[in-house]
């Protein structure tokens, strides 16, 4: 059973060209430094592509070291000046105003995200952009309630006063991935600004357009110059300059484990800046035979992996089904996968399917990611896994891949151990709770995990013993702006979202006074 396709993609060129022509007059393509739109010092640019048509959307200024230096200088001046000294209530006003402006322009932002990233328009509008709005409003509410200090108890006979003081770190470099471009930018920028830090943002070179459009809204919201700076570019140029900069106090990064290691190395070789990393994952999704509703578990398993075409760091890419349930579960799973709709993420058929509650797949983000995912599909076949559905390219244009499911997968196979970051699900068997926990932990990663069972004792033991930063029980992919998100092991350290994220952007001082 193959996934549903709703078009041959032949009309995408005209549709996408028309949409981008309507948007392009308001889409900036220069660097945003100190509230000014400027060319790169050497006038260099790079192409931004549409993964649906493989065509060029536009060219964007490419920031090099000299440009990063300017952005960091602007951020430092803002931190030492107006923003760093601003009343927290006024900071909250700016964040709330920015959230309001994002809401006013949410359709534009969703269209840009879909054009540049390939995700379905309604998914971008209803999830990515809505969470962006929610996160800014959430941290706006924290601005005048930050846990900035406390008194440390002492023996009165010592005549000492000891106070703990939390202060904003300073200039933060935010280096972003391409899978949720604007939403993940917000996860870093909003708490940083809330705490009084200033930021230099490097969006992924594949998907810079919504970050740049946000610069327009930062201007309109009245932020002082230099508080938010946006410098598009590549990792080996722009990212390298930012991570090694001696006047950057912290780098917050979401992306691959390999790049996370390079960022730690750059910090060690420069000024030992603070590093926060949210990295890769190979999340286990465990289905026991005592589930209350098998259809809920089937739907959860499909959504866990195939959200955003599998381009999700917390994707439930290792699906473990208890052996006694396997034969009943698999036909239902394959039937649900066959209902995934694949096609142009911006045409009317995609929106209709999404409104009907179906998962809608656009293309993968670029040719490099497409090639990587196809190589893993080949690897699964070569290593003896059974291809149950999918496995092929769709359409002659665009980086579309059929939703793919492998059965008879063993834990030693590449598709069961390595992060694929695409629409490829590996299904494995287990028998006991102890075996499920052992298999869940049999990975270098520790970002997400899930368990499906009606037995609360199993849930308790699973959530206690499995090493993962977020664990779901009888659900998946529920991420809330007020609950911390992050990983363990090779999935990184530090937390986005919730109150915990605030502590990532503050430094602790201990002040001891003799009375």
N, C-alpha and C positions, 0 to 999 in steps of 0.2 A: 504493500500500500504506500503510495507516494503522497506527498503533501499536495494540497490544492493549489493550483496556480490560477490567477484571475485575469492574466493578460499575457501577451507575448512580448511586452515591453517595447513594442515598436513605436509607440507614440510618446515615449518618455522624453526624447530630445526636445520636441516642441513644447511639451507641458512644462518641463523644468526650465527651459530657456525663457518662456513667458513669465513664469513665477519669479525667476531671479532678476529679470529685467524690471519688473515692478518693484522689487526690493532694493536693487543695487544702488539707486541714488542716495539711499539713507544708510548704506553699509560702509563703514570706514575700512580702509585698507592700509592705513599708516600706523606707526607706533603711537601709543598714548602715553606721554611722559609729561608730568606736571600740568595736567589738564590741557595739553597742546597735542594736536595731531601733526606728527613730524615724519619725514622720510628717514630711513636708515642713513647713517653718516656716509656710507659708501654707495647709497642709492640702490642697494641690492634688494631683490624681491624673490619670492618663490610662488609657485603655482598652487592654487587650492582647487581640488578636484571634486567632482560629483560622482560618487560610487555607483549610482544607478545608471548613468549614461557613459561613464568614463571620460566625460568631457571636462574642460577647464571652466570653473566658475569665475575666477578672478585671479589677480596676483596681489600678494600681501607683502608689505615691507619685512625684510629679514634683519632682525636685530643681531648685531655682533657685540664684541666685548665693549667697544666704546659706547655703544647705545645702552647696554646694560649698566655701565658706569654712570651714565647720565640718569637713568631711572633710579638707581640706588641712591644717588646724591639727592634727587628730588624727594625720595621717600624719607631719607634721613632728615632733610630740612623740615619736612612736614611733621615728622615725629618729634623733633626738637622744638618745633614751633607751634602753630595754631592747633593742630590735631592732638598733639601730646598734652596740651594744656587745656583742652576743651572740656567744658562741663559735661559729665556723662549723659545728662538729659538731652543736651544738644546733639551728642553723638547718636543717641537713640533716634532723634528726629531725622537725621540724615539716613540712617539705615531703614527706617520706616518709609521715608519718602522714596528711597530706591526700590523697596518692595512694591510700593504703589505704582511706580513707573514701569516696573517689570510686568505687573499685572495689566497695565494699560497697553503694553506692546507684546503681550504673550503670543498672539497669533503670528506676528512677525518673527519672534524668536523661535517659535516651534517650526515654522517653515524653513528658516535658516538651518536649524538643527537637522531637519529631515533632509534638506538638500545636501548638506555638507557631511552628514554622518550616515545617512541611509535608513534611519529608523522611521517607523510609521509616524505620520504627522500627528494623529490623535494620541499616540503613545507619548510623543514629545510634549504635546500640549497638556495632556491630563496628568502625566507623571513628572517628567523632568522639570518642566517650567513651573508647575504647581508646587513641587517641593522646593524649588529655588525661592519662590515667594514665601513659602512657609518658614524656611530657614532664616531668611533675612528678618522676618517679623519676630521669630522666636528670639534671636540674639539681640534685636532691638530692645526687647523686654528685659534683657539681662544687664544692659549698660549701666544702670544706676543701682544694681543689686549684686555687683560682683563681690565675691568673697575675698576682700583685699587684705584682711589682717585678722589677727587674734592675739590674745594675751596668753603667754605661757605661764602656768602656775609656778611659783617659787616658794622657798621657805622664808617666811617673814624675817627671820633672823639674819638672812643674807643681805637684806637691804638692796635687792636687785629688782629691776623692772625689765622683763624680756618680752619683746613684741615680735610677732611674725608679720612681715609685710610682703604683699604680692604686688608686683609692678609689671607693666607691659614689657615684653622682651625687646621690642624695637622694630627693625626692618625685617620683614618676613618674605622670603622667596617662595612662591606657590607654583609648583610644576605639575601640570595636569595631564590626564590621559584623554583618549579620544572617544571612549565608549559612552560616557555621560558628560559631555563637555561643559555645559553651563552648570548643571546640578553639582558636580564635584568641585567646580570652582567655588561655588557658594559655600560648600561644606568647610572650606579653608578660609576664604576671605571674610565671611560674616563673623565668625568668632574672633578672628584676628582684629578686625576693626572694632568690634565690641569692646575688646580689652584695651584699645588705644594704640595698637600697633599700626604700622603702615605696610603696604604690600607692593611687591613687584611680581606680576603674574606672567608666567610663560605658558600659554595654551599649547596643546599638542599641535604640531605642524600640520597634521591632517585636518584638524577641525578648529580653526581659530575664529570663525566668523561670529559666533554668538558672544564670545569673550570681548571681541572688539566692539560689537554693538552695545555691550554692557558699558563700555567706556563712555558712549554718548549719554547713557542714563546716569552715570556717575556725575558727569558735568551738570546735567539737568537737575540732579538732586542737590546741587550746591556744595559738594564736598570740596574742602580746600585743596589747592593744587598739590600734587605729590602724594596724596593719601593712597590713591590707587593708580598704579602704572601697569601698562599692558605691553609686553614685548614679544611678539610672535617670532618663532624661529625654530631651529633644529636643536636636538639634544647636544650634539657635539660642538655646537657653536654657542647659541644662546643659553642653553641649559648648563653647559660647562662653565661659562662665564659667571652665571648666577651662583652655582654651587661652590665655586672657588673664591667668591668675592669676600674680601676681608672685612667689609662693612655690612654684610648681611648677618643678622643675628640668629636666623633660623631658616631652614628649608623644610617645607611640608610637601611631600611627594606622594602621588598615587600612580602606580604603574607596575612594571614587571619587577620581579625579584632581582634579576640581573642588573637593571639600572639602579635599583635601590642600593645595591652593594657599591656601585660606582659613586653614588652620592655620599655614602658614608666615607668612602676613601677620600673624596674631594674635601669633605669637612675635616677629616684628620690631617690632610696635607695643607690646609689653609688655617682658619682661625678657630677650629674646633666648634663651629656653630652647632646649635641644637638641630637635630634631625628627627623628623616624624615621617614614618613610612607606612603606607597601606599598599600591600604588594599582592602577589598572585595567590591563587587558591586552586584547590582540587577537592571541592567539598563533597563529603559523603552524605547521601540521603538514604536512610535506613527504613525499610517498610516491613513491619512485622505482620504475621498472619492474623493477629487479634484486633486489627483495626475495626472501628465501628462502621465505617463507610468506605468501601473499596473505591468507589467512584471519586470521592474526595481525594484519596491518596493518589489515584491515577492522574487526576487533574493537577494536583500539587507537584507530582514528579515531572510532568510535562512543562509546567510553568517554571519550575526550579531551574531547568536547563535552558529552555528555549526563549526565555525573556531576552529581548534585545539581540536576537539571533545568536544566543550563546555567548555574546561578547559582554560578559559580566563576571567580575572577579570572584563573586561568591556563588557562581552557578553550581547547581547540584549535578555535577558531571559524572559522579560515581554513584549510580543507583544500585543499592543492595536490596534485593527482594528475598525474603525468607523462602527457603526451598519448598516448603509445603504450600506456599501461595503462588509460586512462580508461574505455573501453567495456567492458572486462572487470571493472573495479573497481566501477563504479556499481551494477549489479544486485545484487551481493553486499552493498554498503553499504546499499541500500534494504531488502533482505531483513532485514538485521540490525537496522535501525532499526524495522522492523515488529514485531520481537519485544519491544520495550520495553513494559513493562506500566504502564499509567496507571490510578490509582485511589486510594482512601482509603489513606493511608500507614500506618494503624494496624490495618487489618482483617486477618484471617487469610489472605486471598488474596494480599496484598502479601508477607507473610512467606513463604508457600509459593513464590511466584515468585522471591523473593530467594534462598531456599535452593536453587532450581534453577539459580542462576547468572545469572538475568535482571536487567537494569537495571530498577528500579522508580521510577516518577515519581509524586510527589504534586503538590500545587498549587504555584504560585509564591507568594512570601511574602505579598503583599498586592495590593490592587486597583491601586495606583500602578504596581507592577512589572508586573503583568498588562497594564495599558493601554500601558505603554512597549513591551513586547515585541510586542504586537499591532500597534502603530504601525510597528515595524520590519518586520514581515511585510508590511504594506500597502506600505511603502516599497520593499521588494524587488520586489514585483509591479509597482509603478508605474515603477520604473527599468529594467524589462526582464529581470530574473532569472526563471528558469523554476522554478516551484514543483513539486517532484518528489513531495513527500509532506507531509502535515500542513497546518498553517497555520490551523487553526480552534480555537475554544474547545471544551472537553469539559464536559459536565454543566451543569445549570442553577445549581448552587451550587458555590462553591469556585473558586479561580483556576487551573483546569487548562487547559493548552494542549497540543495534539498535538505530539509531536516533529516538527520541521519541517526539511526539507532543500531548499535552493535549488541548482540547477545553472545553467550559463551565466552565472555571476557574473563581473563585471569589477572590477578593483582600485579603480576610482573610485566604485563604488556605496557607499551608506551602510552596507549590511549587511556590506561587506568592510572598512570603515574604522573604524566606531564600535563601542564595546563594547555589546552587546545585553544580556548577562547573563540569558539565557534559552535555551530549547531550540530554537535556530535555527542551523543549520549552513550555511555558504556553501562551495560546492565550486568550485574554479578549476583551470585547467590551466597547465602549464609544460612546457618542453622540455629545458632544459640546467641544469647545476648552477649556473652563474653567474646564470642567470635566476631560479632558485629562491631563491638567496641575496638577490638584489636585491629580489624580491617579499617575502621574509620580513622584510627591513629597512624596507620601505615602509610604515611606521606610526609614529605618535608614541610607541607603547608599546614596552616591552622587558622583559616579565616572563618569559614562557616561550616555548619553541619545541621542535620535534621533527623528526627526520629518520628515515626508514625506508629502509634500503639494506643490501645485503650487502657493499658496497665500503667498507673501512675508510678509504681515502683521502678519499672523499666525506664521511664522518663527521668526519674531522679538519678538513677545510677548512670544512665547515658550522659546526662548533662553534667554530672560530677566528674566522670572519668575521661570524657572526650576532650581533647585539647583543641579548642577553637574559640575565637573571640565572640562569635554570635551563634547561638544554637536555637533552632526552632523545634517545637513539638506540635505535631499535627497541623502544620502550616509551613510556608516557605516564603522567603523574599519580603517579609514584612520589615521595613526599615522606617523608623519614625525619627523625626527631627529632634525629639527630646530624649532619645535613647542612644547611648554611645555605640560606635561602630569601629571595629578595628580587628587586628589579627594577633596571632601568636606564631612562634617558630619562624619559618621563612616567609610568612605572610606579613611580617613587619611588626611595628610597635607604635604606641601612641593611639589616641582615639579621636575620631571625628564625631560631631554631633553631641547633643546633650550637654549637661553641665560639665562633664568631664573634659570636653574639648576646650573649655575656657582655660584650664590649667596648662594646656599645651602652649599657650601664648603669653604666659606670665612667668616671671622669675621670682624666686623666693629669697627674701632677705631676713636675716635674724638680727634684731637690734637689741643690744644688751646695755642697760644704763644702770649706773650705780646711784642709788638714792642718797 
